[in-house]
Amino acid sequence: MQWNLWKIHYIQLGANIASIDEQTLPFTNGDHLFRSASIGYGIDTAIGPVQLLYAYAGKELSEFYLNIGYWF
């Protein structure tokens, strides 16, 4: 999801979930699920959007991402 704060500034929120078990239903036991979430800030510039994202996927898996310019 992305929300515009001002004309060129925006905030992003994201979430993912994935199953690594052969049986997908029911989700009663969460041991086989991977979960992640992210939050970010972006601004539109002359060279394209500049984004800084923080992603969290557990105690040992958290990273920052810096994206500069358009994807092509």
C-alpha positions as CSV (number, residue, x, y, z in Angstrom):
1,M,0.0,0.0,0.0
2,Q,1.2,3.5,-0.7
3,W,-0.1,6.8,0.6
4,N,0.9,10.2,-0.6
5,L,1.7,12.6,2.2
6,W,2.4,15.6,0.1
7,K,2.7,16.3,-3.6
8,I,6.0,14.3,-4.0
9,H,6.4,12.4,-0.7
10,Y,4.8,9.1,0.1
11,I,4.9,6.2,2.7
12,Q,4.7,2.5,1.8
13,L,3.6,-0.5,3.8
14,G,3.9,-4.1,2.7
15,A,3.3,-7.6,4.1
16,N,4.0,-11.1,2.8
17,I,3.2,-14.6,3.9
18,A,4.4,-17.9,2.4
19,S,3.9,-21.5,3.2
20,I,6.7,-24.1,2.9
21,D,4.5,-27.1,3.7
22,E,2.9,-29.4,1.1
23,Q,-0.4,-29.1,2.8
24,T,-1.6,-25.5,2.4
25,L,-4.9,-25.7,4.5
26,P,-5.6,-25.3,7.3
27,F,-3.3,-22.7,8.7
28,T,-3.7,-23.9,12.2
29,N,0.0,-24.5,12.9
30,G,2.1,-21.5,12.0
31,D,5.5,-23.3,12.1
32,H,5.6,-23.8,8.3
33,L,4.8,-20.1,7.5
34,F,7.2,-17.4,6.6
35,R,6.1,-13.8,7.4
36,S,7.6,-10.5,6.5
37,A,6.7,-6.8,6.6
38,S,8.1,-3.6,5.3
39,I,7.8,0.1,5.8
40,G,9.3,2.8,3.6
41,Y,9.5,6.4,2.6
42,G,9.8,7.8,-0.9
43,I,10.2,11.0,-2.7
44,D,9.9,11.8,-6.5
45,T,13.0,13.6,-7.8
46,A,14.4,14.7,-11.1
47,I,16.2,11.3,-11.5
48,G,13.1,9.3,-10.6
49,P,11.7,8.0,-7.3
50,V,14.1,7.6,-4.4
51,Q,12.9,5.1,-1.8
52,L,14.3,3.9,1.5
53,L,12.7,0.7,2.8
54,Y,13.1,-1.3,6.0
55,A,12.1,-5.0,5.7
56,Y,11.6,-7.3,8.7
57,A,11.3,-11.1,8.4
58,G,12.1,-12.4,11.9
59,K,14.7,-11.7,14.6
60,E,17.7,-12.6,12.3
61,L,16.3,-11.2,9.0
62,S,16.0,-7.5,8.7
63,E,17.4,-5.2,6.0
64,F,17.4,-1.7,4.6
65,Y,16.9,-1.1,0.9
66,L,17.7,2.0,-1.1
67,N,16.1,2.3,-4.6
68,I,17.1,5.2,-6.8
69,G,15.5,5.9,-10.2
70,Y,13.0,4.1,-12.4
71,W,13.0,0.3,-12.9
72,F,13.4,-0.7,-16.6
